[in-house]
């Protein structure tokens, strides 16, 4: 996080590797859009620094990564390899190390899993960070069933205090677990939804667009799975009465998921299926949110992080339908707000500031970014509290807690 160049990333990685001399080297947080050279980096220097040790450095959004040659070899990746929902970049027949979306998983799958002790320590450290910011419930968007069982055990023995709304990842084993156990609801754990990924991210040009990227002619991004997969998932979730929460960034990605949702929701409802991010929406598609009671779950700091380059990706006309929080809010009259950390800062104060003032932590730009879509102070507070609880089916119990503390 906070690196100013690829050379800065390499220096931090080398320092960390010297302090931790064995095993994989992994990191996350670089963003080429923040550098003077905004081109994606390549792995030549990583290969020189780490010829025999695997390295995977993930972009801030989690949708792209740089792997060194050793990591690529362990994953069995060769020049010319292709896959659905991802890209393996090469130049003149040589792998550059850049992996986009599903291609990242080919390498990350080779990283040894955390031990139970490491998982517990990471979770308890994260809990303290959240409590320090005044957070009392966290939506964890996409965990495996084994993680859920570990969390449940830690909560039951009193070690983990944080209330968690957990979405299971879109994996066969998790659907089997859900079918067997049913929904889980305790005082501190709520498991009743699935997190699905529709497309990639705008910053790494994986978001699926209806028209080509303004700064990469001929490139539309891509869906991470075929539409038939999303349809089959929606069918299962609809049949079992669970909640579907789908990551959708580009206007094509949003349209695809909105239309599949509409097929199963069949009009107004209280199932609270969510579109996570709803970041770029075609003007013809906003009404789908209201017509089918689809909930846009948005993160205001995305707007103030992306505003420096979103116009380059989208062009000014298409940018008007991006980060359109006021326009989205009007569809159902309520909308949950979040942070999407670790992609963005954990602070709810930054969420509030970005939602209302539409400026970043440097107070830029003067006058705010696309102020026609700013939220009022009341709307922002509701979005982080009672509307967020409502998106989790927890508005009644959270209202009860509020009455007890007043």
VOPAGU-2260 file (C-alpha; in pm, 1 decimal, decimal comma):
REM VOPAGU-2260
SITE   aa  ch    i         X         Y         Z
SITE  UNK   A    0       0,0       0,0       0,0
SITE  UNK   A    1     112,0     354,2     -71,1
SITE  UNK   A    2     392,6     265,9    -310,5
SITE  UNK   A    3     492,0     542,7    -549,4
SITE  UNK   A    4     654,0     326,4    -819,1
SITE  UNK   A    5     731,0     -32,8    -914,0
SITE  UNK   A    6    1083,1      24,8    -781,4
SITE  UNK   A    7     924,8     116,7    -447,3
SITE  UNK   A    8     732,5    -213,4    -450,6
SITE  UNK   A    9    1049,7    -407,7    -527,6
SITE  UNK   A   10    1236,9    -241,0    -240,8
SITE  UNK   A   11     959,6    -321,8       8,0
SITE  UNK   A   12     942,9    -678,8    -117,2
SITE  UNK   A   13    1317,8    -726,3     -84,2
SITE  UNK   A   14    1312,9    -588,8     271,1
SITE  UNK   A   15    1028,4    -819,1     369,4
SITE  UNK   A   16    1194,0   -1121,7     209,7
SITE  UNK   A   17    1516,7   -1057,6     400,6
SITE  UNK   A   18    1320,8   -1046,2     726,8
SITE  UNK   A   19    1126,1   -1363,0     633,4
SITE  UNK   A   20    1385,5   -1581,5     461,9
SITE  UNK   A   21    1178,9   -1889,4     372,0
SITE  UNK   A   22     858,9   -1979,3     189,5
SITE  UNK   A   23     648,9   -1781,9     -55,9
SITE  UNK   A   24     668,8   -1403,6     -67,6
SITE  UNK   A   25     320,6   -1255,7    -102,6
SITE  UNK   A   26     198,1    -899,1     -90,0
SITE  UNK   A   27     -94,9    -680,2    -187,8
SITE  UNK   A   28    -168,8    -315,1    -246,6
SITE  UNK   A   29      19,6    -179,9    -549,4
SITE  UNK   A   30    -172,7      43,6    -788,8
SITE  UNK   A   31      -2,4     150,3   -1109,8
SITE  UNK   A   32    -256,9     431,5   -1148,3
SITE  UNK   A   33     -83,7     608,5    -856,0
SITE  UNK   A   34     258,4     597,8   -1022,4
SITE  UNK   A   35     419,6     835,8   -1268,6
SITE  UNK   A   36     453,9     539,6   -1506,8
SITE  UNK   A   37      99,3     406,2   -1519,0
SITE  UNK   A   38     178,2     100,9   -1729,6
SITE  UNK   A   39     144,3    -241,5   -1570,5
SITE  UNK   A   40     478,6    -366,2   -1433,4
SITE  UNK   A   41     651,2    -681,6   -1554,3
SITE  UNK   A   42     849,6    -941,4   -1362,7
SITE  UNK   A   43    1206,6    -909,8   -1495,8
SITE  UNK   A   44    1338,9    -747,7   -1177,4
SITE  UNK   A   45    1147,6    -991,7    -958,1
SITE  UNK   A   46    1309,7   -1279,1   -1145,3
SITE  UNK   A   47    1654,3   -1128,7   -1081,3
SITE  UNK   A   48    1586,9   -1070,0    -711,8
SITE  UNK   A   49    1413,6   -1404,1    -651,0
SITE  UNK   A   50    1533,3   -1667,9    -897,7
SITE  UNK   A   51    1451,3   -1961,7    -668,6
SITE  UNK   A   52    1174,8   -1829,4    -441,1
SITE  UNK   A   53     811,3   -1789,8    -557,6
SITE  UNK   A   54     666,0   -1438,7    -537,6
SITE  UNK   A   55     308,7   -1318,6    -595,8
SITE  UNK   A   56     230,8    -947,4    -555,5
SITE  UNK   A   57    -139,4    -868,0    -592,0
SITE  UNK   A   58    -283,5    -540,3    -714,4
SITE  UNK   A   59    -486,9    -336,9    -463,9
SITE  UNK   A   60    -822,6    -453,3    -608,3
SITE  UNK   A   61    -732,6    -822,7    -591,2
SITE  UNK   A   62    -809,4    -861,6    -962,9
SITE  UNK   A   63    -453,3    -857,1   -1097,3
SITE  UNK   A   64    -110,1    -968,3    -979,7
SITE  UNK   A   65     253,1    -996,5   -1078,3
SITE  UNK   A   66     413,6   -1339,4   -1036,9
SITE  UNK   A   67     780,4   -1414,7   -1079,7
SITE  UNK   A   68     901,4   -1694,7   -1303,3
SITE  UNK   A   69     939,5   -1940,6   -1013,7
SITE  UNK   A   70     572,8   -1892,5    -915,6
SITE  UNK   A   71     462,1   -1929,5   -1278,3
SITE  UNK   A   72     659,1   -2254,4   -1304,6
SITE  UNK   A   73     500,3   -2396,1    -988,8
SITE  UNK   A   74     157,9   -2314,3   -1135,5
SITE  UNK   A   75     247,5   -2479,5   -1465,8
SITE  UNK   A   76     172,1   -2165,3   -1666,5
SITE  UNK   A   77     317,3   -2158,1   -2016,5
SITE  UNK   A   78     315,5   -1898,9   -2296,5
SITE  UNK   A   79       1,6   -1938,1   -2503,8
SITE  UNK   A   80    -214,6   -2061,8   -2215,8
SITE  UNK   A   81    -569,0   -1920,8   -2209,6
SITE  UNK   A   82    -862,4   -1944,7   -1969,7
SITE  UNK   A   83   -1217,7   -1819,7   -1919,1
SITE  UNK   A   84   -1248,1   -1498,9   -1718,0
SITE  UNK   A   85    -881,1   -1413,8   -1704,9
SITE  UNK   A   86    -571,4   -1315,4   -1897,9
SITE  UNK   A   87    -210,0   -1431,8   -1889,6
SITE  UNK   A   88      -1,9   -1154,6   -2041,8
SITE  UNK   A   89     293,8   -1227,9   -2261,8
SITE  UNK   A   90     514,0   -1022,5   -2492,4
SITE  UNK   A   91     672,9   -1183,7   -2796,8
SITE  UNK   A   92     616,3   -1530,1   -2652,3
SITE  UNK   A   93     755,5   -1448,6   -2306,2
SITE  UNK   A   94     543,8   -1436,1   -1992,2
SITE  UNK   A   95     552,5   -1092,4   -1828,6
SITE  UNK   A   96     417,4   -1219,8   -1496,2
SITE  UNK   A   97     100,2   -1008,5   -1522,6
SITE  UNK   A   98    -209,7   -1212,3   -1437,8
SITE  UNK   A   99    -563,8   -1075,0   -1458,1
SITE  UNK   A  100    -862,5   -1210,8   -1258,8
SITE  UNK   A  101    -902,1   -1590,9   -1284,7
SITE  UNK   A  102    -540,2   -1622,2   -1398,4
SITE  UNK   A  103    -430,8   -1505,7   -1051,2
SITE  UNK   A  104    -599,5   -1811,0    -900,0
SITE  UNK   A  105    -373,8   -2043,3   -1099,3
SITE  UNK   A  106     -79,1   -1921,5    -890,9
SITE  UNK   A  107    -248,4   -1843,2    -559,6
SITE  UNK   A  108    -381,2   -2200,1    -548,3
SITE  UNK   A  109     -21,5   -2317,3    -504,8
SITE  UNK   A  110      41,9   -2107,4    -194,1
SITE  UNK   A  111      27,5   -2322,1     121,3
SITE  UNK   A  112    -284,9   -2265,6     328,7
SITE  UNK   A  113    -267,4   -2084,7     661,3
SITE  UNK   A  114    -234,1   -2299,2     969,8
SITE  UNK   A  115    -516,8   -2281,1    1223,9
SITE  UNK   A  116    -293,3   -2068,2    1447,8
SITE  UNK   A  117    -214,4   -1825,3    1164,0
SITE  UNK   A  118    -583,0   -1799,5    1071,7
SITE  UNK   A  119    -679,8   -1727,9    1431,4
SITE  UNK   A  120    -409,0   -1463,6    1478,5
SITE  UNK   A  121    -499,6   -1287,3    1153,2
SITE  UNK   A  122    -868,7   -1284,5    1244,5
SITE  UNK   A  123    -810,3   -1150,5    1596,6
SITE  UNK   A  124    -571,7    -883,7    1464,2
SITE  UNK   A  125    -833,6    -779,3    1208,9
SITE  UNK   A  126   -1097,2    -767,3    1481,5
SITE  UNK   A  127    -891,4    -519,4    1683,7
SITE  UNK   A  128    -840,8    -299,6    1376,4
SITE  UNK   A  129   -1217,5    -297,0    1318,8
SITE  UNK   A  130   -1304,5    -224,3    1682,0
SITE  UNK   A  131   -1056,7      64,0    1680,3
SITE  UNK   A  132   -1261,6     220,0    1399,5
SITE  UNK   A  133   -1590,3     172,0    1583,7
SITE  UNK   A  134   -1710,7    -110,7    1361,1
SITE  UNK   A  135   -1941,1    -364,1    1525,0
SITE  UNK   A  136   -2047,1    -586,8    1233,8
SITE  UNK   A  137   -1840,8    -688,6     932,0
SITE  UNK   A  138   -1969,6    -829,0     603,3
SITE  UNK   A  139   -1706,5   -1081,2     490,9
SITE  UNK   A  140   -1776,2   -1126,1     121,2
SITE  UNK   A  141   -1668,5   -1470,4      13,5
SITE  UNK   A  142   -1538,2   -1735,0     255,1
SITE  UNK   A  143   -1513,7   -2111,0     239,3
SITE  UNK   A  144   -1714,9   -2334,0     467,3
SITE  UNK   A  145   -1403,4   -2435,9     660,3
SITE  UNK   A  146   -1344,9   -2068,5     744,8
SITE  UNK   A  147   -1703,8   -2044,8     866,6
SITE  UNK   A  148   -1658,1   -2344,4    1094,3
SITE  UNK   A  149   -1339,1   -2194,8    1241,3
SITE  UNK   A  150   -1507,6   -1858,2    1296,5
SITE  UNK   A  151   -1805,7   -2023,7    1460,4
SITE  UNK   A  152   -1579,6   -2216,8    1698,3
SITE  UNK   A  153   -1382,6   -1902,6    1793,0
SITE  UNK   A  154   -1706,8   -1716,0    1862,9
SITE  UNK   A  155   -1852,8   -2001,0    2066,7
SITE  UNK   A  156   -1548,9   -2018,7    2295,4
SITE  UNK   A  157   -1549,3   -1641,2    2342,1
SITE  UNK   A  158   -1223,1   -1565,4    2163,1
SITE  UNK   A  159   -1379,7   -1379,8    1868,3
SITE  UNK   A  160   -1620,0   -1098,9    1962,4
SITE  UNK   A  161   -1689,7    -940,9    1622,0
SITE  UNK   A  162   -2031,4    -995,9    1465,5
SITE  UNK   A  163   -1990,0   -1129,3    1112,5
SITE  UNK   A  164   -2225,4   -1148,1     816,8
SITE  UNK   A  165   -2053,1   -1408,7     600,5
SITE  UNK   A  166   -2116,6   -1472,2     233,2
SITE  UNK   A  167   -2002,8   -1814,1     116,4
SITE  UNK   A  168   -1783,5   -1820,1    -194,7
SITE  UNK   A  169   -1920,6   -1943,3    -525,7
SITE  UNK   A  170   -1774,1   -2294,7    -504,9
SITE  UNK   A  171   -1938,0   -2635,9    -535,2
SITE  UNK   A  172   -1821,1   -2747,2    -192,4
SITE  UNK   A  173   -1985,2   -2442,8     -31,2
SITE  UNK   A  174   -2320,4   -2511,6    -198,0
SITE  UNK   A  175   -2300,9   -2867,9     -67,9
SITE  UNK   A  176   -2226,5   -2734,7     280,4
SITE  UNK   A  177   -2516,3   -2488,4     262,0
SITE  UNK   A  178   -2756,7   -2756,4     144,3
SITE  UNK   A  179   -2651,5   -2979,0     433,1
SITE  UNK   A  180   -2637,9   -2726,8     719,2
SITE  UNK   A  181   -2890,2   -2466,8     606,4
SITE  UNK   A  182   -2861,2   -2103,6     708,8
SITE  UNK   A  183   -2664,7   -2024,4    1023,6
SITE  UNK   A  184   -2787,2   -1754,6    1260,0
SITE  UNK   A  185   -2646,1   -1689,3    1605,6
SITE  UNK   A  186   -2598,9   -1368,7    1801,3
SITE  UNK   A  187   -2263,7   -1310,7    1629,5
SITE  UNK   A  188   -2274,3   -1510,2    1307,1
SITE  UNK   A  189   -2511,8   -1483,8    1011,8
SITE  UNK   A  190   -2458,8   -1708,6     706,8
SITE  UNK   A  191   -2738,9   -1691,2     451,5
SITE  UNK   A  192   -2585,1   -1559,4     131,6
SITE  UNK   A  193   -2338,3   -1633,0    -148,5
SITE  UNK   A  194   -2079,0   -1402,8    -303,7
SITE  UNK   A  195   -2049,0   -1439,0    -680,9
SITE  UNK   A  196   -1808,0   -1254,9    -911,8
SITE  UNK   A  197   -1957,7   -1119,5   -1232,4
SITE  UNK   A  198   -1656,0    -944,1   -1383,5
SITE  UNK   A  199   -1320,8    -791,2   -1296,1
SITE  UNK   A  200   -1215,7    -442,3   -1187,1
SITE  UNK   A  201   -1197,9    -114,3   -1376,7
SITE  UNK   A  202    -845,9     -34,6   -1258,2
SITE  UNK   A  203    -704,7    -353,4   -1412,2
SITE  UNK   A  204    -936,0    -328,2   -1717,6
SITE  UNK   A  205   -1114,3    -651,8   -1632,7
SITE  UNK   A  206   -1453,9    -486,3   -1578,1
SITE  UNK   A  207   -1688,5    -600,3   -1855,7
SITE  UNK   A  208   -1804,5    -304,3   -2067,5
SITE  UNK   A  209   -2069,2    -268,4   -2337,8
SITE  UNK   A  210   -1832,5     -58,6   -2549,4
SITE  UNK   A  211   -1451,4     -78,8   -2562,9
SITE  UNK   A  212   -1230,4      87,6   -2304,2
SITE  UNK   A  213   -1166,1     446,7   -2394,8
SITE  UNK   A  214    -793,3     399,3   -2326,1
SITE  UNK   A  215    -761,1      51,5   -2482,5
SITE  UNK   A  216    -946,2      31,1   -2816,1
SITE  UNK   A  217   -1091,4    -309,9   -2894,4
SITE  UNK   A  218   -1079,5    -428,2   -2532,7
SITE  UNK   A  219   -1412,0    -482,5   -2353,3
SITE  UNK   A  220   -1299,2    -658,4   -2035,0
SITE  UNK   A  221   -1474,0    -987,8   -1961,2
SITE  UNK   A  222   -1712,4   -1184,0   -1744,8
SITE  UNK   A  223   -1541,4   -1418,4   -1498,4
SITE  UNK   A  224   -1779,7   -1703,3   -1580,7
SITE  UNK   A  225   -2018,0   -1777,9   -1863,4
SITE  UNK   A  226   -2371,5   -1633,6   -1819,6
SITE  UNK   A  227   -2501,1   -1989,6   -1789,0
SITE  UNK   A  228   -2306,6   -2028,2   -1466,4
SITE  UNK   A  229   -2460,5   -1718,7   -1311,1
SITE  UNK   A  230   -2803,7   -1841,4   -1418,1
SITE  UNK   A  231   -2751,6   -2182,3   -1257,0
SITE  UNK   A  232   -2632,0   -2020,4    -933,9
SITE  UNK   A  233   -2931,9   -1786,7    -927,8
SITE  UNK   A  234   -3160,6   -2085,3    -982,8
SITE  UNK   A  235   -3008,7   -2275,4    -687,2
SITE  UNK   A  236   -3014,3   -1973,1    -457,0
SITE  UNK   A  237   -3369,8   -1884,2    -553,9
SITE  UNK   A  238   -3486,3   -2239,8    -492,0
SITE  UNK   A  239   -3320,2   -2256,0    -148,4
SITE  UNK   A  240   -3426,4   -1906,1     -39,8
SITE  UNK   A  241   -3074,6   -1771,8      12,7
SITE  UNK   A  242   -2944,3   -1426,1     -77,4
SITE  UNK   A  243   -2734,3   -1371,4    -392,1
SITE  UNK   A  244   -2466,5   -1100,3    -375,6
SITE  UNK   A  245   -2278,0   -1047,8    -701,4
SITE  UNK   A  246   -1973,2    -833,8    -773,4
SITE  UNK   A  247   -2043,3    -628,9   -1087,3
SITE  UNK   A  248   -1830,1    -335,1   -1200,1
SITE  UNK   A  249   -1874,4    -269,6   -1574,3
SITE  UNK   A  250   -2199,0    -170,6   -1746,0
SITE  UNK   A  251   -2208,3    -500,5   -1934,9
SITE  UNK   A  252   -2131,4    -694,7   -1616,5
SITE  UNK   A  253   -2407,9    -512,1   -1432,6
SITE  UNK   A  254   -2656,6    -562,9   -1716,2
SITE  UNK   A  255   -2583,4    -935,6   -1734,4
SITE  UNK   A  256   -2635,8    -988,1   -1361,0
SITE  UNK   A  257   -2937,5    -755,1   -1338,4
SITE  UNK   A  258   -3117,4    -944,5   -1614,9
SITE  UNK   A  259   -3043,6   -1282,5   -1455,1
SITE  UNK   A  260   -3166,4   -1151,4   -1120,7
SITE  UNK   A  261   -3483,4   -1023,2   -1288,0
SITE  UNK   A  262   -3553,9   -1368,1   -1431,7
SITE  UNK   A  263   -3576,3   -1519,4   -1083,7
SITE  UNK   A  264   -3701,6   -1227,7    -875,1
SITE  UNK   A  265   -4000,2   -1166,8   -1106,0
SITE  UNK   A  266   -4083,2    -814,6    -986,1
SITE  UNK   A  267   -4098,1    -645,8    -646,1
SITE  UNK   A  268   -3984,5    -866,3    -355,8
SITE  UNK   A  269   -3806,9    -867,6     -19,8
SITE  UNK   A  270   -3530,4   -1116,7    -102,2
SITE  UNK   A  271   -3266,3    -839,9     -93,1
SITE  UNK   A  272   -3042,5    -978,3    -365,1
SITE  UNK   A  273   -2746,3    -743,7    -388,9
SITE  UNK   A  274   -2519,4    -608,4    -659,8
SITE  UNK   A  275   -2185,6    -545,7    -491,4
SITE  UNK   A  276   -2035,7    -217,7    -621,3
SITE  UNK   A  277   -2283,0    -143,8    -907,6
SITE  UNK   A  278   -1998,9      76,3   -1024,0
SITE  UNK   A  279   -2071,7     154,4   -1391,4
SITE  UNK   A  280   -2435,9     130,1   -1494,8
SITE  UNK   A  281   -2586,0     207,8   -1833,6
SITE  UNK   A  282   -2857,1     473,8   -1810,7
SITE  UNK   A  283   -3111,6     226,0   -1951,4
SITE  UNK   A  284   -3047,7     -19,4   -1667,1
SITE  UNK   A  285   -3091,1     186,1   -1349,3
SITE  UNK   A  286   -3464,1     109,5   -1332,2
SITE  UNK   A  287   -3393,2    -263,6   -1309,7
SITE  UNK   A  288   -3277,2    -207,8    -952,7
SITE  UNK   A  289   -3614,6     -59,9    -856,2
SITE  UNK   A  290   -3835,7    -282,3   -1070,8
SITE  UNK   A  291   -3694,8    -599,1    -912,1
SITE  UNK   A  292   -3599,6    -466,8    -565,1
SITE  UNK   A  293   -3230,9    -531,7    -633,4
SITE  UNK   A  294   -3005,8    -369,8    -374,5
SITE  UNK   A  295   -2698,3    -174,6    -491,3
SITE  UNK   A  296   -2431,3    -223,9    -222,4
SITE  UNK   A  297   -2176,0      50,7    -281,5
SITE  UNK   A  298   -1849,2     179,5    -141,3
SITE  UNK   A  299   -1820,7     561,4    -168,5
SITE  UNK   A  300   -1441,2     575,9    -144,2
SITE  UNK   A  301   -1420,8     386,3    -474,3
SITE  UNK   A  302   -1542,5     703,7    -642,9
SITE  UNK   A  303   -1278,8     926,5    -487,0
SITE  UNK   A  304   -1000,4     673,5    -547,8
SITE  UNK   A  305   -1094,9     606,9    -910,1
SITE  UNK   A  306   -1189,2     961,9   -1013,1
SITE  UNK   A  307    -833,8    1041,7   -1124,2
SITE  UNK   A  308    -844,6     785,5   -1405,8
SITE  UNK   A  309   -1207,1     666,7   -1442,8
SITE  UNK   A  310   -1267,7     916,7   -1722,8
SITE  UNK   A  311    -965,7     778,5   -1909,4
SITE  UNK   A  312   -1110,7     427,7   -1890,5
SITE  UNK   A  313   -1471,4     518,6   -1966,7
SITE  UNK   A  314   -1483,1     850,3   -2150,6
SITE  UNK   A  315   -1678,1    1144,0   -2009,8
SITE  UNK   A  316   -2025,5    1039,5   -2131,6
SITE  UNK   A  317   -2008,3     686,8   -1987,9
SITE  UNK   A  318   -1850,1     815,4   -1667,7
SITE  UNK   A  319   -2179,0     990,8   -1585,2
SITE  UNK   A  320   -2332,0     649,7   -1506,9
SITE  UNK   A  321   -2042,2     554,2   -1279,3
SITE  UNK   A  322   -2041,6     591,2    -898,6
SITE  UNK   A  323   -2395,0     726,5    -940,0
SITE  UNK   A  324   -2498,5     680,5    -577,7
SITE  UNK   A  325   -2783,9     929,3    -567,7
SITE  UNK   A  326   -2930,7     782,1    -885,2
SITE  UNK   A  327   -2898,2     430,8    -742,0
SITE  UNK   A  328   -3048,3     535,6    -408,1
SITE  UNK   A  329   -3363,0     661,4    -577,2
SITE  UNK   A  330   -3443,8     318,1    -718,8
SITE  UNK   A  331   -3544,5     155,6    -387,6
SITE  UNK   A  332   -3519,0     446,0    -143,6
SITE  UNK   A  333   -3242,9     282,8      59,4
SITE  UNK   A  334   -2887,3     163,7      -4,5
SITE  UNK   A  335   -2614,1       5,8     212,0
SITE  UNK   A  336   -2267,2     162,0     219,6
SITE  UNK   A  337   -1938,5     -10,8     292,2
SITE  UNK   A  338   -1561,9      21,1     248,8
SITE  UNK   A  339   -1452,5    -288,4      51,6
SITE  UNK   A  340   -1134,5    -304,4     258,5
SITE  UNK   A  341    -857,1    -396,9     198,0
SITE  UNK   A  342    -922,2    -242,3    -144,8
SITE  UNK   A  343   -1009,6      85,7      29,6
SITE  UNK   A  344    -938,6     227,5     374,1
SITE  UNK   A  345   -1126,3      71,4     664,3
SITE  UNK   A  346   -1232,9     408,3     808,5
SITE  UNK   A  347   -1608,7     487,4     813,1
SITE  UNK   A  348   -1516,2     855,2     837,8
SITE  UNK   A  349   -1362,3     837,2     491,1
SITE  UNK   A  350   -1673,9     656,8     369,2
SITE  UNK   A  351   -1892,7     938,1     503,4
SITE  UNK   A  352   -1667,7    1211,8     362,2
SITE  UNK   A  353   -1655,5    1050,6      17,7
SITE  UNK   A  354   -2031,6     994,2      11,1
SITE  UNK   A  355   -2131,6    1345,2     114,8
SITE  UNK   A  356   -1844,7    1572,2      11,6
SITE  UNK   A  357   -1724,7    1353,8    -280,2
SITE  UNK   A  358   -1361,0    1440,8    -214,1
SITE  UNK   A  359   -1067,1    1220,9    -115,4
SITE  UNK   A  360    -849,5    1238,1     196,4
SITE  UNK   A  361    -649,1    1520,3      35,3
SITE  UNK   A  362    -974,6    1720,6       3,8
SITE  UNK   A  363    -960,4    1694,3    -375,4
SITE  UNK   A  364   -1112,2    1792,0    -609,4
SITE  UNK   A  365   -1229,8    2137,6    -518,2
SITE  UNK   A  366   -1608,3    2136,3    -539,1
SITE  UNK   A  367   -1630,3    1757,2    -526,2
SITE  UNK   A  368   -1653,9    1480,6    -787,5
SITE  UNK   A  369   -1983,2    1454,4    -979,8
SITE  UNK   A  370   -2171,3    1624,8    -700,0
SITE  UNK   A  371   -2511,3    1545,5    -853,4
SITE  UNK   A  372   -2462,8    1199,6    -701,9
SITE  UNK   A  373   -2354,5    1309,3    -354,6
SITE  UNK   A  374   -2557,7    1171,4     -63,5
SITE  UNK   A  375   -2694,1    1383,6     217,0
SITE  UNK   A  376   -2543,7    1344,6     563,5
SITE  UNK   A  377   -2855,8    1161,8     679,6
SITE  UNK   A  378   -2848,9     925,7     380,8
SITE  UNK   A  379   -2481,6     848,0     438,5
SITE  UNK   A  380   -2534,6     773,6     808,2
SITE  UNK   A  381   -2832,2     551,5     731,5
SITE  UNK   A  382   -2631,0     376,0     461,7
SITE  UNK   A  383   -2359,2     282,1     712,5
SITE  UNK   A  384   -2600,9     180,2     988,9
SITE  UNK   A  385   -2968,8      87,0     953,2
SITE  UNK   A  386   -2961,5      37,0     575,7
SITE  UNK   A  387   -2648,6    -176,5     602,5
SITE  UNK   A  388   -2824,7    -382,8     870,5
SITE  UNK   A  389   -3131,8    -413,7     648,5
SITE  UNK   A  390   -2920,7    -546,0     360,9
SITE  UNK   A  391   -2816,8    -825,2     601,7
SITE  UNK   A  392   -3174,6    -895,1     722,4
SITE  UNK   A  393   -3067,5    -763,0    1063,6
SITE  UNK   A  394   -3259,1    -436,9    1091,5
SITE  UNK   A  395   -3491,4    -560,5    1368,5
SITE  UNK   A  396   -3219,3    -688,3    1599,5
SITE  UNK   A  397   -2994,1    -386,9    1535,2
SITE  UNK   A  398   -3287,6    -155,9    1612,5
SITE  UNK   A  399   -3335,1    -347,1    1938,5
SITE  UNK   A  400   -2968,6    -296,7    2031,6
SITE  UNK   A  401   -3007,6      73,3    1961,7
SITE  UNK   A  402   -3309,4     100,8    2193,5
SITE  UNK   A  403   -3122,2     -79,2    2471,2
SITE  UNK   A  404   -2826,2     158,9    2452,7
SITE  UNK   A  405   -3019,7     488,4    2422,7
